[in-house]
Amino acid sequence: MSGPLIIDASVFISAFNPAEPQHGESSRLMARIRDEGIPLVAPTLVLPEVAGAISRTTGDSESARSFTERLGTLPGLILVGLDEVLAAQAAEIASAHRLRGSDAVYGAVSLRFGGPLITLDREQHDRLRPAARTRFPEDARRELDGQSPRTK
């Protein structure tokens, strides 16, 4: 797999919360990324998305803050600010692929950095597929193992 991995908030949230359906796969992927020092890129948007989701689902704002602080200092993670150029690219992606704005921001980051977007969001995955490489965590892990991703 070439380029850094662009990680959507859904994967971080799933890795954090054992109650999430894809927790095991997301956790395994994140452990692999950490252990191998694989570079990650995410928009700064990931921080409030993750904090809000964790706080809403667990009712524990302190855990949300703590996890988000650790996430922001994750070795190998590059956080990309949403400037006017990236916002314009995301707007184009949102309109062209009928995506929510936040999903389009991750797509724009993926295109800018040339890495695959790893997400659990099926709509984001499927709608961005014509423009960017998208993977579910299991497929990303399979590619890191030198295997082909599943076909759907």
C-alpha positions in Angstrom: 0.0 0.0 0.0 1.6 3.3 -1.0 1.4 6.7 0.6 0.3 7.4 4.2 -3.0 6.1 5.5 -5.8 8.6 5.8 -7.9 7.5 8.8 -11.5 8.6 9.2 -12.9 9.3 12.6 -15.1 6.2 12.4 -12.0 4.0 12.7 -10.6 5.8 15.7 -14.0 5.7 17.4 -14.4 2.0 16.7 -10.9 1.2 18.0 -11.7 3.1 21.2 -15.1 1.6 22.0 -15.3 -2.2 22.5 -19.1 -2.0 22.0 -18.6 -0.9 18.3 -19.3 -3.7 15.8 -16.0 -3.3 14.1 -13.9 -2.8 17.2 -11.7 -5.9 16.8 -10.8 -5.1 13.2 -10.2 -1.4 13.9 -8.1 -2.2 17.0 -6.0 -4.7 15.1 -5.4 -2.2 12.3 -4.4 0.6 14.7 -2.1 -1.7 16.6 -0.4 -2.7 13.3 0.0 1.0 12.3 1.5 1.8 15.7 3.8 -1.2 15.8 5.1 -0.6 12.3 5.3 3.2 12.5 3.0 3.6 9.4 2.4 7.3 8.7 -1.1 8.6 9.2 -2.8 11.7 8.0 -6.2 13.1 9.1 -7.8 16.5 9.0 -7.9 18.4 12.2 -11.6 17.8 12.0 -11.0 14.3 13.4 -10.4 15.7 16.9 -13.8 17.2 17.5 -15.5 14.4 15.6 -13.9 11.8 17.8 -14.4 13.8 21.0 -18.1 14.4 20.3 -18.8 10.8 19.3 -17.1 9.3 22.3 -18.8 11.8 24.7 -22.2 11.2 23.2 -22.0 7.4 23.1 -20.3 6.9 26.5 -21.6 9.9 28.4 -18.1 10.4 29.6 -16.7 13.7 28.5 -13.4 13.2 30.4 -12.7 9.9 28.5 -13.5 11.7 25.3 -11.1 14.6 26.1 -8.3 12.2 27.2 -8.6 10.0 24.1 -8.7 13.0 21.8 -5.5 14.5 23.5 -3.7 11.1 23.0 -4.9 10.9 19.5 -3.6 14.4 18.7 -0.1 13.3 19.8 -0.1 9.9 18.2 3.4 9.3 16.7 3.4 9.5 13.0 0.1 11.3 12.7 0.0 14.4 10.6 -3.0 16.7 11.3 -4.0 18.8 8.3 -5.8 22.1 8.8 -8.8 23.0 6.7 -7.6 26.0 4.7 -9.4 27.7 1.8 -7.7 25.4 -0.8 -8.6 22.2 1.0 -12.1 23.5 1.7 -12.7 24.3 -2.0 -11.5 20.8 -3.0 -13.7 19.2 -0.4 -16.7 21.3 -1.7 -16.0 20.0 -5.2 -15.8 16.4 -3.9 -19.0 16.9 -1.8 -21.0 18.1 -4.8 -19.5 15.6 -7.3 -20.0 12.6 -5.1 -23.1 13.6 -3.0 -21.2 13.4 0.3 -21.6 15.1 3.7 -19.1 17.9 4.1 -17.0 16.2 6.7 -16.7 13.0 4.6 -15.6 15.1 1.6 -12.9 16.7 3.8 -11.4 13.3 4.4 -11.6 12.6 0.7 -9.8 15.8 -0.1 -7.0 14.9 2.3 -6.7 11.4 0.7 -6.3 13.0 -2.7 -3.9 15.6 -1.5 -1.6 13.0 0.2 -2.1 10.1 -2.2 -2.9 7.6 0.5 -6.0 5.4 0.8 -8.8 6.6 3.0 -9.6 4.0 5.7 -13.2 4.3 6.9 -16.1 2.3 8.3 -18.6 4.6 6.6 -20.0 2.6 3.7 -21.5 5.6 2.0 -18.2 7.5 2.2 -16.3 4.4 1.0 -18.6 3.7 -1.9 -19.2 7.3 -3.1 -15.6 8.3 -3.0 -14.4 5.1 -4.7 -14.4 6.6 -8.2 -12.1 9.5 -7.1 -10.0 8.1 -4.3 -8.7 4.8 -2.9 -11.0 3.8 -0.1 -10.6 0.8 2.2 -12.4 -0.7 5.1 -10.1 -1.5 8.0 -10.0 -5.2 7.2 -9.1 -4.5 3.6 -6.3 -2.1 4.7 -4.9 -4.8 7.0 -5.0 -7.4 4.3 -3.1 -5.1 1.9 -0.5 -4.4 4.6 -0.2 -8.2 4.8 0.5 -8.3 1.1 -3.0 -9.8 0.3 -5.6 -8.5 -2.0 -8.5 -6.6 -0.5 -11.9 -8.4 -0.5 -14.1 -7.7 -3.5 -17.7 -6.6 -3.0 
